[in-house]
Amino acid sequence: MRLRTAFAVFAVLLGTAASAYAGDPIMPLSQVKPGMKCKGYTVIRGTDITSFDVEVVDVFEQRPYAPAILVRVSGPAVANGGVAAGFSGSPIYCDDGSGPRNAGAIAEVVGDYGNNLALATSIEEILREPLFPPSPQARRLRAAAAARVPAPPLTVAGLSRPVERALVATARRGGRQVIAAPKAAGLAGPFEPLKPGSSAAVGLSSGDLWIGGVGTVAYVDGTTAWLFGHPFEGVGRRSLLLQQAYVYTVVGNPDPALGSYKLASPGADIGTVTNDGLAAVVGQMGTLPRTTDVQVTARDADSAYSQQTQVQVADESGVDLSAGYSPLSLVGPLAVADASSRALRSVPSRETGSMCVRITLVGEAQPLRICNRYVTQLAGGVGGGMADDVANAITAIDDAEYAPLSVERVDAELDLRRGAQQAYMLGATIPRSVRRGTAVTVSLRTRMLRGALRRFDFKLRIPSSLRPGEHVLTLSGPSADESGEIGGAVGDIIVLDGGGSGTAPARSFDELKSQIAKIGRWDGVVARFTGGGGSRIRAYLDPAVRIGGTLKLRLRVSG
């Protein structure tokens, strides 16, 4: 984890340009009248701000946090689909003869065919949202997620197509819209301070993988910017990335059931989002939030090709995970699943892989570790299982009650191979008579999945505790994993359904370490003897092949 600050050029640009956009005059709601002809400002291509015509249709009685101005939009900028997702926050300037003043910002559409009618939040209500709301006094429970305000669309950029499609489908089933966008390549230049009408983003992450929400800046005062005119998740104090955004185009769809949206993705990290209020999202340009470094290295064992993913994820441990989950619990699993498909440049239905993850906590010298093997024989590949294991580990850290835990780094190493390295037991040879406390050779006959016969020989120690006489030795091993798309634990978070780790919250580092260790699985052949107390003996683990199935063998044990 690191606390990043903007470079010196940013400070110079901000100092010279902020005053030009600071504190535009505002028009109180009491002075906004039906029939007013106004101008709206937003970005429909690149980063250039474009205007469009706005007519005030009616003004409602002001209710806290609720849009109070009904407007109709027109002009070339909104000809392709009307008000689109991403227009939220587009400021509206009206002139009653005293000069143009900021009256509010577009917040949502009303469902008319063509999306030309919209509701706007008054600028007074937007500016009531402070830069720093009170900090939460206690950890919010995941069960409270159901009480959140309706979630706006999430935008993801940088994912491979298979993972992207799986994520969009998973979110859709849960009632959450996810927009897949390409990564912006044209925003590597110097920082430009935000101003009313600029395209901006609230980011959970940056780097090779970005997840967040894209909208428009409604108002700027010095280094403080108000965005969206509605909440991102509406949970109050935040510590997310404030980012520039690049708009490729507006994807128009006049059908309100589907809706139009800006195809956009983030550019430079330019500040910190500190308040996710019900009337607006508020951020401060200049200093960036603390982040967790995530590095995933994935290797194609068939070709020796290796690729690396690096992501910086906003660390909200300092604001007590006010959203009920950490951004890392969503971004980390997606980074792992994405790397698994990129390494093989495909998602084979029959695939074998291994993953070792090291999670370093701030203030703890000993990292948390997971190492697992994955074998699939159905569509989906191993990425889904890897993602779920990482999600469950991060969720256990989020749920820990003994301290607010901050993750410094996550390092994951993946090895992947085409084909399911899975064998199934056909029979076994073992001496008919054995002595307690001695080791005997077991010769296991198997058939590879859709493949040839293969034999595995290993030594098995006969427990000294067995009573003399006839016994049944049961050998068993796991089958191939069930195929899993990128849903599961990741889907629970992205559709705001909670989830949790399924275990009691850890109350010490040792308890947390034990919970993480249980995510690891030993997937070798186990042995069990009748009369041995039912204890399972780890009999054999082949480093390359998982052996599944069940065999029962009779033998006589002497003393």
Summary of the structure (lengths in Angstrom):
residues: 559
radius of gyration: 28.6
end to end distance: 59.3
largest distance: 105.9
contacts: 2044
relative contact order: 0.12
helix: 18%
strand: 43%
